[in-house]
Amino acid sequence: MVPLYTIISAYLVVSTFSFLVKNTTADNIVCYYVPGKIGPEDLDPSLCTHVNYAFVHLNEDGNLVIRSQYLDITKGFYKRTVALKERNPMLKVLLSVGDTAATVFSKVAASNVTRRRLVESTVHFLETYSFDGLDVDWEKPTPDDADNFVNVLRDLRKAFDSRGWLLSAAVYPNPSAGYNVVEISKSLHMINLMCYNFYGPWGTTTGQNSPLFASPLDTPYERANLNVAAALSQWLRAGAPKDKVNVGVPFYGRSFALASSEEHGLHAPIKGAGSPSTPSYSEICTEFKNWTTVWDKDQKNHYKYTSTQWLGYDDEKSMRYKARYVASQGVAGMMIWQISMDDVEGKCTRKQNLLKVINEELRKSNQFPFDIKVVHV
């Protein structure tokens, strides 16, 4: 291993500097996959270290429930996704339990009986369909759920260890939302930090879906919470081990309906969601070409706008910045939601362009200069 040299400030300051990055530990590339038009056969499994199949549902009795009998079983998406390991023997394919009401997770986690049933049901699913582990996507536990979430993960891990299975969880950017970070870290092999959906139509202004750094236009709260660097800093300070944290990035953007054609910058007033509200990278690169495009040098993201709509998104340039930043922080790797939203068919770029960008940056063995602006919290 080659040491990574960085200077990190513990204070809330904004600093611009250049440094040399040498990737040493960012090995994981966790790829969430949702079955649909893009089949597993369309994907290059060598570009992922893990594939998380999304989703299987959970009911209030603690049983896992097939989400779509037609897709998962009849069309064989379970089997076809697991078969990606034939083309990449090092690949691990996990089943992700999610797309389920938070109240259901809360009820199951609160009872010894339903937790035991969840473990039994999970073991049955993983053995039956040959998955390599479980990813828990509870969106999201409350502070009242924190202890029960610890218990759920502990029970699952006990059953997994003898079988060699992996256990991961997708978590919100704010660790105080409902996580005992130190305790859940003991049970989890990987912590998939969802660094997206920072802004959306639930707010009153435009904002980047996944800004890497803060903007000078941000409020103090936004600077300290609503960007990738801040979220990662919070989780690490809360006790998450670096070698378990995967920084999540989106292969989609978020659009807004502008309140006025005269205001179209960052934090411009909005009147709701744009259309489509969450376009994929593939859609953005093919269908939004005529929109005015602006590079935000502070947040390291592009945005596009018309007289009526605004779109914040990631592309090749912003994804390179994110991957380089992740490499500089010495964490486990990156997570993607979700890989079928990439330009899989190569309509306007090379096939699976964003995923290849991440691979290129995390796999670099040479040093390179990287100018960044960081908000330290």
GUKE-16423 format. One record per residue (C-alpha): residue in one letter; chain; x, y, z. Coordinates in nm, 3 decimals. Example, Ala and Ser with C-alpha at 12.3 -4.5 7.8 and 13.67 -1.06 7.14 Angstrom:
2
@type=A; mol=A; xx=1.230; yy=-0.450; zz=0.780 $
@type=S; mol=A; xx=1.367; yy=-0.106; zz=0.714 $
***
This chain:
377
@type=M; mol=A; xx=0.000; yy=0.000; zz=0.000 $
@type=V; mol=A; xx=0.115; yy=0.355; zz=-0.075 $
@type=P; mol=A; xx=0.024; yy=0.617; zz=0.186 $
@type=L; mol=A; xx=-0.229; yy=0.884; zz=0.094 $
@type=Y; mol=A; xx=-0.120; yy=1.233; zz=0.181 $
@type=T; mol=A; xx=-0.394; yy=1.484; zz=0.257 $
@type=I; mol=A; xx=-0.442; yy=1.767; zz=0.499 $
@type=I; mol=A; xx=-0.779; yy=1.763; zz=0.669 $
@type=S; mol=A; xx=-0.920; yy=2.049; zz=0.876 $
@type=A; mol=A; xx=-1.160; yy=1.981; zz=1.160 $
@type=Y; mol=A; xx=-1.317; yy=2.324; zz=1.147 $
@type=L; mol=A; xx=-1.608; yy=2.460; zz=0.947 $
@type=V; mol=A; xx=-1.411; yy=2.640; zz=0.681 $
@type=V; mol=A; xx=-1.397; yy=2.657; zz=0.306 $
@type=S; mol=A; xx=-1.054; yy=2.589; zz=0.160 $
@type=T; mol=A; xx=-0.930; yy=2.559; zz=-0.196 $
@type=F; mol=A; xx=-0.616; yy=2.358; zz=-0.257 $
@type=S; mol=A; xx=-0.441; yy=2.115; zz=-0.487 $
@type=F; mol=A; xx=-0.313; yy=1.782; zz=-0.370 $
@type=L; mol=A; xx=-0.190; yy=1.454; zz=-0.505 $
@type=V; mol=A; xx=-0.426; yy=1.162; zz=-0.481 $
@type=K; mol=A; xx=-0.317; yy=0.804; zz=-0.491 $
@type=N; mol=A; xx=-0.594; yy=0.551; zz=-0.458 $
@type=T; mol=A; xx=-0.515; yy=0.288; zz=-0.197 $
@type=T; mol=A; xx=-0.835; yy=0.156; zz=-0.045 $
@type=A; mol=A; xx=-1.131; yy=0.254; zz=-0.266 $
@type=D; mol=A; xx=-1.181; yy=-0.095; zz=-0.408 $
@type=N; mol=A; xx=-1.558; yy=-0.145; zz=-0.387 $
@type=I; mol=A; xx=-1.789; yy=-0.054; zz=-0.672 $
@type=V; mol=A; xx=-2.136; yy=-0.151; zz=-0.552 $
@type=C; mol=A; xx=-2.392; yy=-0.146; zz=-0.832 $
@type=Y; mol=A; xx=-2.762; yy=-0.141; zz=-0.752 $
@type=Y; mol=A; xx=-2.964; yy=-0.298; zz=-1.030 $
@type=V; mol=A; xx=-3.339; yy=-0.274; zz=-1.089 $
@type=P; mol=A; xx=-3.485; yy=-0.530; zz=-1.333 $
@type=G; mol=A; xx=-3.657; yy=-0.391; zz=-1.638 $
@type=K; mol=A; xx=-3.582; yy=-0.296; zz=-1.997 $
@type=I; mol=A; xx=-3.208; yy=-0.324; zz=-1.938 $
@type=G; mol=A; xx=-3.133; yy=-0.690; zz=-1.870 $
@type=P; mol=A; xx=-2.833; yy=-0.831; zz=-1.682 $
@type=E; mol=A; xx=-2.696; yy=-0.953; zz=-2.014 $
@type=D; mol=A; xx=-2.664; yy=-0.589; zz=-2.127 $
@type=L; mol=A; xx=-2.425; yy=-0.509; zz=-1.842 $
@type=D; mol=A; xx=-2.051; yy=-0.559; zz=-1.807 $
@type=P; mol=A; xx=-2.009; yy=-0.735; zz=-1.470 $
@type=S; mol=A; xx=-1.636; yy=-0.664; zz=-1.464 $
@type=L; mol=A; xx=-1.722; yy=-0.301; zz=-1.383 $
@type=C; mol=A; xx=-1.876; yy=-0.392; zz=-1.045 $
@type=T; mol=A; xx=-1.744; yy=-0.567; zz=-0.737 $
@type=H; mol=A; xx=-2.095; yy=-0.615; zz=-0.600 $
@type=V; mol=A; xx=-2.440; yy=-0.608; zz=-0.759 $
@type=N; mol=A; xx=-2.737; yy=-0.539; zz=-0.530 $
@type=Y; mol=A; xx=-3.062; yy=-0.665; zz=-0.681 $
@type=A; mol=A; xx=-3.341; yy=-0.420; zz=-0.594 $
@type=F; mol=A; xx=-3.577; yy=-0.515; zz=-0.447 $
@type=V; mol=A; xx=-3.739; yy=-0.787; zz=-0.244 $
@type=H; mol=A; xx=-4.023; yy=-0.669; zz=-0.020 $
@type=L; mol=A; xx=-4.079; yy=-0.724; zz=0.353 $
@type=N; mol=A; xx=-4.419; yy=-0.782; zz=0.514 $
@type=E; mol=A; xx=-4.527; yy=-0.712; zz=0.871 $
@type=D; mol=A; xx=-4.489; yy=-1.079; zz=0.966 $
@type=G; mol=A; xx=-4.115; yy=-1.057; zz=0.898 $
@type=N; mol=A; xx=-4.120; yy=-1.254; zz=0.574 $
@type=L; mol=A; xx=-3.943; yy=-1.152; zz=0.256 $
@type=V; mol=A; xx=-4.187; yy=-1.131; zz=-0.035 $
@type=I; mol=A; xx=-4.105; yy=-1.146; zz=-0.406 $
@type=R; mol=A; xx=-4.165; yy=-0.800; zz=-0.550 $
@type=S; mol=A; xx=-4.266; yy=-0.909; zz=-0.901 $
@type=Q; mol=A; xx=-4.341; yy=-1.273; zz=-0.972 $
@type=Y; mol=A; xx=-4.334; yy=-1.193; zz=-1.343 $
@type=L; mol=A; xx=-3.995; yy=-1.020; zz=-1.351 $
@type=D; mol=A; xx=-3.811; yy=-1.193; zz=-1.069 $
@type=I; mol=A; xx=-3.921; yy=-1.550; zz=-1.138 $
@type=T; mol=A; xx=-4.109; yy=-1.589; zz=-1.468 $
@type=K; mol=A; xx=-3.866; yy=-1.372; zz=-1.664 $
@type=G; mol=A; xx=-3.583; yy=-1.510; zz=-1.453 $
@type=F; mol=A; xx=-3.422; yy=-1.184; zz=-1.339 $
@type=Y; mol=A; xx=-3.307; yy=-1.339; zz=-1.009 $
@type=K; mol=A; xx=-3.133; yy=-1.622; zz=-1.192 $
@type=R; mol=A; xx=-3.002; yy=-1.403; zz=-1.474 $
@type=T; mol=A; xx=-2.855; yy=-1.149; zz=-1.234 $
@type=V; mol=A; xx=-2.682; yy=-1.413; zz=-1.024 $
@type=A; mol=A; xx=-2.549; yy=-1.558; zz=-1.351 $
@type=L; mol=A; xx=-2.338; yy=-1.243; zz=-1.394 $
@type=K; mol=A; xx=-2.088; yy=-1.426; zz=-1.172 $
@type=E; mol=A; xx=-2.018; yy=-1.662; zz=-1.460 $
@type=R; mol=A; xx=-1.864; yy=-1.367; zz=-1.645 $
@type=N; mol=A; xx=-1.697; yy=-1.224; zz=-1.334 $
@type=P; mol=A; xx=-1.617; yy=-1.498; zz=-1.080 $
@type=M; mol=A; xx=-1.508; yy=-1.235; zz=-0.826 $
@type=L; mol=A; xx=-1.849; yy=-1.064; zz=-0.832 $
@type=K; mol=A; xx=-2.083; yy=-1.084; zz=-0.533 $
@type=V; mol=A; xx=-2.458; yy=-1.053; zz=-0.596 $
@type=L; mol=A; xx=-2.669; yy=-0.944; zz=-0.301 $
@type=L; mol=A; xx=-3.045; yy=-0.924; zz=-0.261 $
@type=S; mol=A; xx=-3.165; yy=-0.584; zz=-0.140 $
@type=V; mol=A; xx=-3.473; yy=-0.566; zz=0.083 $
@type=G; mol=A; xx=-3.645; yy=-0.232; zz=0.037 $
@type=D; mol=A; xx=-3.917; yy=-0.039; zz=-0.143 $
@type=T; mol=A; xx=-4.114; yy=-0.112; zz=0.172 $
@type=A; mol=A; xx=-4.285; yy=0.131; zz=0.410 $
@type=A; mol=A; xx=-4.063; yy=0.241; zz=0.697 $
@type=T; mol=A; xx=-4.341; yy=0.145; zz=0.939 $
@type=V; mol=A; xx=-4.315; yy=-0.218; zz=0.825 $
@type=F; mol=A; xx=-3.942; yy=-0.227; zz=0.897 $
@type=S; mol=A; xx=-4.007; yy=-0.062; zz=1.231 $
@type=K; mol=A; xx=-4.270; yy=-0.317; zz=1.332 $
@type=V; mol=A; xx=-4.059; yy=-0.616; zz=1.229 $
@type=A; mol=A; xx=-3.750; yy=-0.484; zz=1.405 $
@type=A; mol=A; xx=-3.936; yy=-0.423; zz=1.732 $
@type=S; mol=A; xx=-4.026; yy=-0.787; zz=1.800 $
@type=N; mol=A; xx=-3.805; yy=-1.086; zz=1.875 $
@type=V; mol=A; xx=-4.057; yy=-1.307; zz=1.695 $
@type=T; mol=A; xx=-4.064; yy=-1.110; zz=1.369 $
@type=R; mol=A; xx=-3.688; yy=-1.055; zz=1.375 $
@type=R; mol=A; xx=-3.638; yy=-1.430; zz=1.402 $
@type=R; mol=A; xx=-3.881; yy=-1.485; zz=1.116 $
@type=L; mol=A; xx=-3.692; yy=-1.229; zz=0.907 $
@type=V; mol=A; xx=-3.369; yy=-1.418; zz=0.962 $
@type=E; mol=A; xx=-3.532; yy=-1.749; zz=0.869 $
@type=S; mol=A; xx=-3.697; yy=-1.602; zz=0.560 $
@type=T; mol=A; xx=-3.373; yy=-1.438; zz=0.451 $
@type=V; mol=A; xx=-3.176; yy=-1.761; zz=0.485 $
@type=H; mol=A; xx=-3.440; yy=-1.938; zz=0.276 $
@type=F; mol=A; xx=-3.430; yy=-1.671; zz=0.002 $
@type=L; mol=A; xx=-3.054; yy=-1.652; zz=-0.022 $
@type=E; mol=A; xx=-3.015; yy=-2.030; zz=-0.032 $
@type=T; mol=A; xx=-3.300; yy=-2.081; zz=-0.280 $
@type=Y; mol=A; xx=-3.186; yy=-1.815; zz=-0.527 $
@type=S; mol=A; xx=-2.808; yy=-1.835; zz=-0.468 $
@type=F; mol=A; xx=-2.749; yy=-1.476; zz=-0.358 $
@type=D; mol=A; xx=-2.429; yy=-1.388; zz=-0.171 $
@type=G; mol=A; xx=-2.588; yy=-1.178; zz=0.100 $
@type=L; mol=A; xx=-2.849; yy=-0.920; zz=0.194 $
@type=D; mol=A; xx=-2.858; yy=-0.543; zz=0.164 $
@type=V; mol=A; xx=-3.101; yy=-0.368; zz=0.401 $
@type=D; mol=A; xx=-3.256; yy=-0.054; zz=0.253 $
@type=W; mol=A; xx=-3.468; yy=0.076; zz=0.542 $
@type=E; mol=A; xx=-3.572; yy=0.428; zz=0.441 $
@type=K; mol=A; xx=-3.547; yy=0.532; zz=0.709 $
@type=P; mol=A; xx=-3.527; yy=0.439; zz=1.078 $
@type=T; mol=A; xx=-3.619; yy=0.703; zz=1.335 $
@type=P; mol=A; xx=-3.428; yy=0.763; zz=1.659 $
@type=D; mol=A; xx=-3.686; yy=0.537; zz=1.826 $
@type=D; mol=A; xx=-3.583; yy=0.256; zz=1.589 $
@type=A; mol=A; xx=-3.209; yy=0.287; zz=1.646 $
@type=D; mol=A; xx=-3.170; yy=0.007; zz=1.901 $
@type=N; mol=A; xx=-3.400; yy=-0.226; zz=1.709 $
@type=F; mol=A; xx=-3.203; yy=-0.168; zz=1.389 $
@type=V; mol=A; xx=-2.891; yy=-0.273; zz=1.577 $
@type=N; mol=A; xx=-3.071; yy=-0.590; zz=1.687 $
@type=V; mol=A; xx=-3.193; yy=-0.674; zz=1.335 $
@type=L; mol=A; xx=-2.846; yy=-0.645; zz=1.188 $
@type=R; mol=A; xx=-2.688; yy=-0.837; zz=1.474 $
@type=D; mol=A; xx=-2.935; yy=-1.125; zz=1.431 $
@type=L; mol=A; xx=-2.877; yy=-1.138; zz=1.056 $
@type=R; mol=A; xx=-2.500; yy=-1.129; zz=1.092 $
@type=K; mol=A; xx=-2.504; yy=-1.421; zz=1.335 $
@type=A; mol=A; xx=-2.687; yy=-1.631; zz=1.077 $
@type=F; mol=A; xx=-2.466; yy=-1.511; zz=0.791 $
@type=D; mol=A; xx=-2.117; yy=-1.570; zz=0.925 $
@type=S; mol=A; xx=-2.126; yy=-1.949; zz=0.912 $
@type=R; mol=A; xx=-2.255; yy=-1.931; zz=0.554 $
@type=G; mol=A; xx=-2.003; yy=-1.677; zz=0.429 $
@type=W; mol=A; xx=-2.272; yy=-1.425; zz=0.332 $
@type=L; mol=A; xx=-2.235; yy=-1.048; zz=0.322 $
@type=L; mol=A; xx=-2.452; yy=-0.795; zz=0.504 $
@type=S; mol=A; xx=-2.480; yy=-0.432; zz=0.398 $
@type=A; mol=A; xx=-2.718; yy=-0.141; zz=0.451 $
@type=A; mol=A; xx=-2.813; yy=0.167; zz=0.253 $
@type=V; mol=A; xx=-2.815; yy=0.464; zz=0.491 $
@type=Y; mol=A; xx=-2.923; yy=0.827; zz=0.484 $
@type=P; mol=A; xx=-2.664; yy=1.107; zz=0.471 $
@type=N; mol=A; xx=-2.752; yy=1.226; zz=0.822 $
@type=P; mol=A; xx=-2.632; yy=0.969; zz=1.079 $
@type=S; mol=A; xx=-2.844; yy=1.122; zz=1.355 $
@type=A; mol=A; xx=-3.161; yy=1.029; zz=1.164 $
@type=G; mol=A; xx=-3.192; yy=0.696; zz=1.343 $
@type=Y; mol=A; xx=-2.859; yy=0.516; zz=1.347 $
@type=N; mol=A; xx=-2.633; yy=0.397; zz=1.625 $
@type=V; mol=A; xx=-2.339; yy=0.416; zz=1.388 $
@type=V; mol=A; xx=-2.083; yy=0.242; zz=1.606 $
@type=E; mol=A; xx=-2.309; yy=-0.054; zz=1.681 $
@type=I; mol=A; xx=-2.449; yy=-0.113; zz=1.332 $
@type=S; mol=A; xx=-2.095; yy=-0.094; zz=1.195 $
@type=K; mol=A; xx=-2.006; yy=-0.400; zz=1.401 $
@type=S; mol=A; xx=-2.258; yy=-0.612; zz=1.208 $
@type=L; mol=A; xx=-2.226; yy=-0.464; zz=0.861 $
@type=H; mol=A; xx=-1.965; yy=-0.558; zz=0.603 $
@type=M; mol=A; xx=-2.052; yy=-0.246; zz=0.403 $
@type=I; mol=A; xx=-2.227; yy=0.085; zz=0.468 $
@type=N; mol=A; xx=-2.374; yy=0.229; zz=0.149 $
@type=L; mol=A; xx=-2.408; yy=0.603; zz=0.208 $
@type=M; mol=A; xx=-2.685; yy=0.750; zz=-0.007 $
@type=C; mol=A; xx=-2.531; yy=1.081; zz=-0.112 $
@type=Y; mol=A; xx=-2.817; yy=1.198; zz=-0.332 $
@type=N; mol=A; xx=-3.166; yy=1.345; zz=-0.307 $
@type=F; mol=A; xx=-3.018; yy=1.635; zz=-0.114 $
@type=Y; mol=A; xx=-3.261; yy=1.866; zz=-0.295 $
@type=G; mol=A; xx=-3.594; yy=1.799; zz=-0.461 $
@type=P; mol=A; xx=-3.944; yy=1.934; zz=-0.527 $
@type=W; mol=A; xx=-4.025; yy=1.905; zz=-0.156 $
@type=G; mol=A; xx=-3.822; yy=2.225; zz=-0.114 $
@type=T; mol=A; xx=-3.880; yy=2.578; zz=-0.237 $
@type=T; mol=A; xx=-3.576; yy=2.631; zz=-0.460 $
@type=T; mol=A; xx=-3.361; yy=2.457; zz=-0.717 $
@type=G; mol=A; xx=-3.071; yy=2.250; zz=-0.586 $
@type=Q; mol=A; xx=-2.830; yy=1.983; zz=-0.698 $
@type=N; mol=A; xx=-2.936; yy=1.623; zz=-0.650 $
@type=S; mol=A; xx=-2.584; yy=1.529; zz=-0.538 $
@type=P; mol=A; xx=-2.347; yy=1.826; zz=-0.496 $
@type=L; mol=A; xx=-1.995; yy=1.719; zz=-0.412 $
@type=F; mol=A; xx=-1.921; yy=2.035; zz=-0.212 $
@type=A; mol=A; xx=-2.114; yy=2.330; zz=-0.075 $
@type=S; mol=A; xx=-2.192; yy=2.648; zz=-0.267 $
@type=P; mol=A; xx=-2.124; yy=3.003; zz=-0.142 $
@type=L; mol=A; xx=-2.498; yy=3.050; zz=-0.197 $
@type=D; mol=A; xx=-2.582; yy=2.781; zz=0.060 $
@type=T; mol=A; xx=-2.708; yy=2.852; zz=0.410 $
@type=P; mol=A; xx=-2.491; yy=2.736; zz=0.702 $
@type=Y; mol=A; xx=-2.720; yy=2.435; zz=0.744 $
@type=E; mol=A; xx=-2.689; yy=2.343; zz=0.377 $
@type=R; mol=A; xx=-2.311; yy=2.376; zz=0.388 $
@type=A; mol=A; xx=-2.287; yy=2.145; zz=0.687 $
@type=N; mol=A; xx=-2.536; yy=1.883; zz=0.567 $
@type=L; mol=A; xx=-2.645; yy=1.891; zz=0.204 $
@type=N; mol=A; xx=-2.345; yy=1.776; zz=0.003 $
@type=V; mol=A; xx=-2.140; yy=1.460; zz=-0.040 $
@type=A; mol=A; xx=-1.833; yy=1.580; zz=0.149 $
@type=A; mol=A; xx=-2.039; yy=1.689; zz=0.449 $
@type=A; mol=A; xx=-2.235; yy=1.361; zz=0.463 $
@type=L; mol=A; xx=-1.919; yy=1.151; zz=0.450 $
@type=S; mol=A; xx=-1.757; yy=1.365; zz=0.718 $
@type=Q; mol=A; xx=-2.058; yy=1.324; zz=0.948 $
@type=W; mol=A; xx=-2.064; yy=0.946; zz=0.915 $
@type=L; mol=A; xx=-1.692; yy=0.912; zz=0.976 $
@type=R; mol=A; xx=-1.709; yy=1.140; zz=1.280 $
@type=A; mol=A; xx=-2.003; yy=0.936; zz=1.410 $
@type=G; mol=A; xx=-1.782; yy=0.627; zz=1.412 $
@type=A; mol=A; xx=-1.828; yy=0.457; zz=1.076 $
@type=P; mol=A; xx=-1.508; yy=0.269; zz=0.983 $
@type=K; mol=A; xx=-1.354; yy=0.402; zz=0.663 $
@type=D; mol=A; xx=-1.298; yy=0.052; zz=0.532 $
@type=K; mol=A; xx=-1.673; yy=-0.016; zz=0.536 $
@type=V; mol=A; xx=-1.811; yy=0.306; zz=0.384 $
@type=N; mol=A; xx=-1.911; yy=0.322; zz=0.017 $
@type=V; mol=A; xx=-2.004; yy=0.670; zz=-0.104 $
@type=G; mol=A; xx=-2.325; yy=0.652; zz=-0.306 $
@type=V; mol=A; xx=-2.373; yy=0.848; zz=-0.628 $
@type=P; mol=A; xx=-2.675; yy=0.882; zz=-0.859 $
@type=F; mol=A; xx=-2.701; yy=0.796; zz=-1.225 $
@type=Y; mol=A; xx=-3.003; yy=1.028; zz=-1.249 $
@type=G; mol=A; xx=-3.085; yy=1.394; zz=-1.198 $
@type=R; mol=A; xx=-3.367; yy=1.594; zz=-1.043 $
@type=S; mol=A; xx=-3.570; yy=1.852; zz=-1.229 $
@type=F; mol=A; xx=-3.776; yy=2.146; zz=-1.107 $
@type=A; mol=A; xx=-4.048; yy=2.368; zz=-1.251 $
@type=L; mol=A; xx=-3.918; yy=2.723; zz=-1.226 $
@type=A; mol=A; xx=-4.141; yy=2.983; zz=-1.065 $
@type=S; mol=A; xx=-4.003; yy=3.253; zz=-1.294 $
@type=S; mol=A; xx=-3.822; yy=3.253; zz=-1.627 $
@type=E; mol=A; xx=-3.607; yy=3.537; zz=-1.494 $
@type=E; mol=A; xx=-3.451; yy=3.327; zz=-1.215 $
@type=H; mol=A; xx=-3.276; yy=3.011; zz=-1.329 $
@type=G; mol=A; xx=-2.962; yy=2.972; zz=-1.120 $
@type=L; mol=A; xx=-2.887; yy=2.768; zz=-0.810 $
@type=H; mol=A; xx=-3.151; yy=2.819; zz=-0.539 $
@type=A; mol=A; xx=-3.396; yy=2.982; zz=-0.780 $
@type=P; mol=A; xx=-3.762; yy=2.970; zz=-0.667 $
@type=I; mol=A; xx=-3.962; yy=2.670; zz=-0.789 $
@type=K; mol=A; xx=-4.326; yy=2.569; zz=-0.805 $
@type=G; mol=A; xx=-4.279; yy=2.193; zz=-0.799 $
@type=A; mol=A; xx=-4.115; yy=1.908; zz=-0.986 $
@type=G; mol=A; xx=-4.014; yy=1.927; zz=-1.350 $
@type=S; mol=A; xx=-4.101; yy=1.668; zz=-1.612 $
@type=P; mol=A; xx=-3.963; yy=1.409; zz=-1.606 $
@type=S; mol=A; xx=-3.885; yy=1.458; zz=-1.239 $
@type=T; mol=A; xx=-3.592; yy=1.213; zz=-1.215 $
@type=P; mol=A; xx=-3.445; yy=1.161; zz=-1.562 $
@type=S; mol=A; xx=-3.172; yy=0.901; zz=-1.601 $
@type=Y; mol=A; xx=-2.826; yy=0.991; zz=-1.726 $
@type=S; mol=A; xx=-2.918; yy=0.816; zz=-2.050 $
@type=E; mol=A; xx=-3.224; yy=1.038; zz=-2.090 $
@type=I; mol=A; xx=-3.032; yy=1.352; zz=-1.996 $
@type=C; mol=A; xx=-2.755; yy=1.297; zz=-2.247 $
@type=T; mol=A; xx=-2.996; yy=1.222; zz=-2.531 $
@type=E; mol=A; xx=-3.306; yy=1.434; zz=-2.464 $
@type=F; mol=A; xx=-3.181; yy=1.749; zz=-2.289 $
@type=K; mol=A; xx=-2.917; yy=1.855; zz=-2.540 $
@type=N; mol=A; xx=-3.082; yy=2.187; zz=-2.628 $
@type=W; mol=A; xx=-3.107; yy=2.313; zz=-2.271 $
@type=T; mol=A; xx=-2.863; yy=2.579; zz=-2.154 $
@type=T; mol=A; xx=-2.583; yy=2.409; zz=-1.958 $
@type=V; mol=A; xx=-2.385; yy=2.561; zz=-1.669 $
@type=W; mol=A; xx=-2.087; yy=2.416; zz=-1.479 $
@type=D; mol=A; xx=-2.094; yy=2.499; zz=-1.107 $
@type=K; mol=A; xx=-1.727; yy=2.525; zz=-1.017 $
@type=D; mol=A; xx=-1.802; yy=2.523; zz=-0.643 $
@type=Q; mol=A; xx=-2.030; yy=2.221; zz=-0.624 $
@type=K; mol=A; xx=-1.857; yy=2.036; zz=-0.911 $
@type=N; mol=A; xx=-2.181; yy=1.962; zz=-1.095 $
@type=H; mol=A; xx=-2.356; yy=2.072; zz=-1.410 $
@type=Y; mol=A; xx=-2.707; yy=2.205; zz=-1.425 $
@type=K; mol=A; xx=-2.933; yy=2.275; zz=-1.723 $
@type=Y; mol=A; xx=-3.226; yy=2.509; zz=-1.763 $
@type=T; mol=A; xx=-3.493; yy=2.642; zz=-1.997 $
@type=S; mol=A; xx=-3.738; yy=2.925; zz=-1.939 $
@type=T; mol=A; xx=-3.960; yy=2.690; zz=-1.740 $
@type=Q; mol=A; xx=-3.745; yy=2.406; zz=-1.603 $
@type=W; mol=A; xx=-3.418; yy=2.343; zz=-1.418 $
@type=L; mol=A; xx=-3.221; yy=2.018; zz=-1.393 $
@type=G; mol=A; xx=-2.935; yy=1.926; zz=-1.159 $
@type=Y; mol=A; xx=-2.744; yy=1.614; zz=-1.256 $
@type=D; mol=A; xx=-2.418; yy=1.422; zz=-1.276 $
@type=D; mol=A; xx=-2.222; yy=1.355; zz=-1.593 $
@type=E; mol=A; xx=-1.874; yy=1.233; zz=-1.680 $
@type=K; mol=A; xx=-1.698; yy=1.544; zz=-1.550 $
@type=S; mol=A; xx=-1.877; yy=1.559; zz=-1.215 $
@type=M; mol=A; xx=-1.843; yy=1.184; zz=-1.168 $
@type=R; mol=A; xx=-1.467; yy=1.206; zz=-1.214 $
@type=Y; mol=A; xx=-1.453; yy=1.467; zz=-0.939 $
@type=K; mol=A; xx=-1.662; yy=1.250; zz=-0.709 $
@type=A; mol=A; xx=-1.451; yy=0.939; zz=-0.773 $
@type=R; mol=A; xx=-1.128; yy=1.130; zz=-0.717 $
@type=Y; mol=A; xx=-1.263; yy=1.272; zz=-0.394 $
@type=V; mol=A; xx=-1.366; yy=0.927; zz=-0.272 $
@type=A; mol=A; xx=-1.019; yy=0.796; zz=-0.353 $
@type=S; mol=A; xx=-0.865; yy=1.083; zz=-0.158 $
@type=Q; mol=A; xx=-1.063; yy=0.999; zz=0.156 $
@type=G; mol=A; xx=-0.940; yy=0.642; zz=0.197 $
@type=V; mol=A; xx=-1.287; yy=0.488; zz=0.223 $
@type=A; mol=A; xx=-1.397; yy=0.148; zz=0.094 $
@type=G; mol=A; xx=-1.534; yy=0.260; zz=-0.241 $
@type=M; mol=A; xx=-1.843; yy=0.384; zz=-0.420 $
@type=M; mol=A; xx=-2.204; yy=0.278; zz=-0.461 $
@type=I; mol=A; xx=-2.428; yy=0.355; zz=-0.758 $
@type=W; mol=A; xx=-2.803; yy=0.399; zz=-0.777 $
@type=Q; mol=A; xx=-2.862; yy=0.250; zz=-1.025 $
@type=I; mol=A; xx=-2.662; yy=0.109; zz=-1.313 $
@type=S; mol=A; xx=-2.940; yy=0.063; zz=-1.570 $
@type=M; mol=A; xx=-2.980; yy=0.444; zz=-1.568 $
@type=D; mol=A; xx=-2.633; yy=0.479; zz=-1.725 $
@type=D; mol=A; xx=-2.593; yy=0.512; zz=-2.102 $
@type=V; mol=A; xx=-2.595; yy=0.134; zz=-2.120 $
@type=E; mol=A; xx=-2.673; yy=0.122; zz=-2.490 $
@type=G; mol=A; xx=-2.414; yy=0.384; zz=-2.588 $
@type=K; mol=A; xx=-2.667; yy=0.622; zz=-2.742 $
@type=C; mol=A; xx=-2.462; yy=0.936; zz=-2.685 $
@type=T; mol=A; xx=-2.143; yy=0.814; zz=-2.516 $
@type=R; mol=A; xx=-1.956; yy=0.485; zz=-2.485 $
@type=K; mol=A; xx=-2.160; yy=0.208; zz=-2.326 $
@type=Q; mol=A; xx=-2.190; yy=0.234; zz=-1.946 $
@type=N; mol=A; xx=-1.995; yy=0.558; zz=-1.955 $
@type=L; mol=A; xx=-2.043; yy=0.675; zz=-1.595 $
@type=L; mol=A; xx=-1.962; yy=0.334; zz=-1.452 $
@type=K; mol=A; xx=-1.646; yy=0.321; zz=-1.662 $
@type=V; mol=A; xx=-1.549; yy=0.668; zz=-1.538 $
@type=I; mol=A; xx=-1.575; yy=0.548; zz=-1.178 $
@type=N; mol=A; xx=-1.365; yy=0.243; zz=-1.258 $
@type=E; mol=A; xx=-1.101; yy=0.452; zz=-1.432 $
@type=E; mol=A; xx=-1.064; yy=0.695; zz=-1.143 $
@type=L; mol=A; xx=-1.072; yy=0.443; zz=-0.860 $
@type=R; mol=A; xx=-0.837; yy=0.205; zz=-1.039 $
@type=K; mol=A; xx=-0.573; yy=0.464; zz=-1.123 $
@type=S; mol=A; xx=-0.227; yy=0.366; zz=-0.998 $
@type=N; mol=A; xx=-0.065; yy=0.698; zz=-1.081 $
@type=Q; mol=A; xx=-0.083; yy=1.023; zz=-0.891 $
@type=F; mol=A; xx=-0.263; yy=1.318; zz=-1.040 $
@type=P; mol=A; xx=-0.334; yy=1.677; zz=-0.931 $
@type=F; mol=A; xx=-0.684; yy=1.752; zz=-0.812 $
@type=D; mol=A; xx=-0.804; yy=2.107; zz=-0.740 $
@type=I; mol=A; xx=-1.100; yy=2.106; zz=-0.505 $
@type=K; mol=A; xx=-1.295; yy=2.330; zz=-0.276 $
@type=V; mol=A; xx=-1.391; yy=2.154; zz=0.045 $
@type=V; mol=A; xx=-1.629; yy=2.252; zz=0.322 $
@type=H; mol=A; xx=-1.491; yy=2.087; zz=0.636 $
@type=V; mol=A; xx=-1.737; yy=2.017; zz=0.915 $
***
